[in-house]
Amino acid sequence: MQNPAFDRLRNWITADDPRIAMSGVLFVVVLAGVLAGALFGGLGPILAVGLLGALVIGVLMLRSTQAGLFALVALIALLPYGALPFKVGFRPTFIDVALGALFAVWALRLITGRQHTFVASPLGILIFAFQGWAIFIFIFGLRYGGLNITVARNFAEIILSVSLFFLIVNQVRTVTQLEWVSRAIIFAGAGTAALGIIFYIIPQNWTVQILSTLRVFQYPTQGILRYIEDDPTQPMRAIATSIDPNALGGLMVFLTIITVAFLFSARPVIRRRYLFVISGLMLLTLYLTFSRGSLLGVVAGLGVIGLLRYRKMIWAMVALAAVVVLLPQTQLYVARFVEGIRGEDLATQMRFGEYKDAFNLISRYPLTGVGFFGTPDIDVYVGVSSVYLLLAQQLGLVGAGLYILIGAGFLLIVFGAFRQLPAGHRLEGPLLAYGAAILGAMVGGVFDHFYLNLTFIHIAALYWMVMGLGMVAVLLWRAESESSD
């Protein structure tokens, strides 16, 4: 049914008489100006721009899961903690909204019959088992503490993030779609790397002022700048919009490995000269975080890629390491890395204390852990800088074992498919990029807890998204192999 008012407006601005048509155009311009002025005047420029952007992105997301994935990637990289400036019973984050829209579109496709199949993939049973065990422990852990709404909501976000694996496998079905998502990840990573460097080199009060404008989206306004060992006399650490430099480091593990892998790929998804610049930005940002665990993760991921296919990458890594060791400006970084290996600095000694306390808790509750709501004993606590020990605390050795088994199974499947792939194949880059990114995260997870943590939903979501994209590459190769037999 046509709208009479809309028809009259359309006839007005398309009238044959140019004076009448011009008056119609002027009316639309004035009306748009009044509405925009009211919006910006009533909400302020940041909220108004955010609202308009959210409306546009929301419409696109409800039309296409591809657009939804682009939006989710951008939020993970550029606004990971941003939340709506109003409550709907609680204050959803933008990532919550993006995840909800993605799963809503997928559900509508299934309900309306536009999609008839559900692909579980070879990892499906293990991931379902992990989710089921986590839900069981969540309920079981209520015995150790009362229901906390915030923890319950964060746990639901984690389960949704894990389910992102299945959404990716079922919605990214072609090599072209896979490459477009890869481009989105690389460009979003370029943005967060650029922000990390800019906020590092501009005057510190400017950084504080800029990031403080995000308070309307529930970003912190105190303790924004971070320093080595939280000592302002020590060098500052890069934060971008992740605020926590170690969390930024965990994010850069994925982004750096994926970007550098495509840089050396025979068929890069972006022009190589742009990938070279973006890789440089990411490596510099990773360096400025002073996150040693993340650095080891990136070295492990890129080292495996170099050994498997691109020998030039090994030489580039050796050259870069030599520069870092020899430059006078990087001697503090080298010294801190050596201190960490020797266990001499305060941060490493504190981690050793956390590990000891974590093993104490795990030894008391080895199979089930203590869940997410607290501990039954006052002399132990949940929290340690290792995703595996943290999971063992919360989900027991069963949950941590399933998590490790999923990661190991993924690596076996991805690198097994890669061995069958002809050199220079279109799927070579994605298989190496996403396989090595998960490997890097698994290595980094020994020293950091971000990869499945209720507080860092964005990194958990990216972990399972990357795993899903790697599995998509495997399934596409298997389909191609079967069709050619």
Residue, then its C-alpha position, 0 to 999 in steps of 0.5 A: m500500500q502506498n503512502p499518500a503523504f510520501d506520494r505527494l512529497r515525491n510529486w512535489i520534488t519531481a514536479d515539471d515546474p522547476r520552481i515548484a520542484m526547487s521549493g520541494v527540495l528546499f522543504v526536504v533540506v530544511l526539514a532534515g536540518v531541523l531534525a538533525g539539529a534537534l537530534f544533535g542538540g538534544l543528544g549531543p554530537i557523539l550520541a547523535v552520530g552514534l545513534l544514526g550510525a547504529l540505525v544504518i548498521g542495524v538495518l543492514m545487519l537485519r538484511s544480511t548476515q554478511a553485513g552483521l559480521f562486518a559490524l561485529v568485527a568492527l565492534i570487537a576491534l574498535l569499540p569492544y566495551g561500548a554499551l547502549p547509553f540507556k537501559v532495557g532492564f540492563r545495559p546491553t553492549f553493542i557486541d550484545v546487539a550485534l550478536g543478537a541481530l546475527f542470530a536473529v537473522w540466522a533464525l529467520r532464515l531457518i524459520t522461513g525456509r531460506q536455509h534448510t540445513f545445519v552444518a555442525s562440522p567435525l568439531g560440532i560434537l566437541i563444542f556442543a559437549f563443551q557448551g553443555w558442560a559449561i551450562f551444567i557447571f554454571i547451575f552446579g556452581l550456584r551452590y557456592g554463591g547466590l545468583n549474580i545477574t551480571v555474571a549470569r548475563n556475561f555467561a550467556e554472552i560467552i555461550l553465545s560467543v561459542s555458538l558464533f562458531f556454528l553461525i560462521v560455518n552455516q552462513v559463510r558458504t563461499v570462498t568469496q564470502l570468506e575473503w570479504v570477512s577476512r578483509a573486514i578483519i584486516f581493515a578493522g585491525a588496521g584501525t585499532a592498530a592505528l588508534g593504539i599508536i596515535f594514542y601512544i604518541i600524542p600528549q597523554n592528556w589528549t589521549v585521556q580527553i579523547l577516550s573520556t568522550l566515550r563515557v556516554f557508551q559506558y567507557p571508564t574515565q579513570g585510570i585510562l592510561r596504563y604503564i609497565e607494572d602500573d608505575p607512571t615513572q615507567p614507559m606507557r603501554a599502548i591501549a587503543t580502545s581496549i583500555d587494558p594493554n594485555a587485552l589489546g595484546g590478546l586482540m593483536v595476536f589474531l589480527t597480526i597473524i591473520t594479516v601477516a599470513f595474507l601478506f606472504s600468501a600467494r593470493p592476498v585478499i588485499r593488495r600486498r603494499y597495503l598489507f605491508v603497511i597494515s602489518g607494520l602498524m600491527l607489529l608496532t602496536l603489539y610491541l607498544t603493549f609490552s605484552r610478552g605472552s601475546l608476543l610469544g603467541v604471535v611468534a608461535g603462529l607466524g613461525v609455524i606458517g613460515l615452517l609450513r610454507y613461507r620460508k621468507m617469513i622465517w628470515a623476516m622474523v629473524a631480521l626483525a628480532a635482530v633489530v629489536v635486540l640491537l636498537p638502543q630504543t628497544q633495550l628496555y623491551v628486551a630486558r623485560f622479556v629476559e626478566g620475564i623468562r628468568g622470573e625476576d620482574l614483579a609481574t612474573q613473580m605475581r603470576f607465579g603466585e597466581y599459578k600456585d593458588a590456582f593449582n591449590l584450588i584445582s586440587r580441591y575441586p579437580l573435576t567440576g571446578v567451582g563455577f562462576f559465582g565464587t568459591p566455597d573456601i575463604d582461603v582460595y579465589v578464582g582468577v589467574s593469568s592463564v586461560y587453561l588454569l582459569l577454566a580448570q578453576q571454573l569448569g574443572l579439568v573436564g571443561a579445560g580438557l574439552y577446551i584444549l581438545i577442541g583447539a587441538g582437534f581444530l589444528l589437526i583438521v586445518f593443517g591436515a587439509f592444508r597438507q592436501l592443498p596445492a601450493g598457491h591455492r585460493l584457500e591456502g591463505p585462509l587455512l594458514a591465517y586462521g589455523a595459525a591465529i588459533l595456534g597463537a591464541m592457544v600459546g598466548g593463553v598459557f600466559d593470559h586469560f582473555y581468550l575465554n573470560l567473562t570480562f572480555i567477551h569480545i576476545a572470546a567472540l573473536y576466538w570462536m569466529v576465527m575458528g569458525l572461519g578456519m573450519v569454513a576453509v576446510l569445508l570448502w576445500r573438502a567440497e571442492s575435492e569431492s566435486s573433482d573426484 
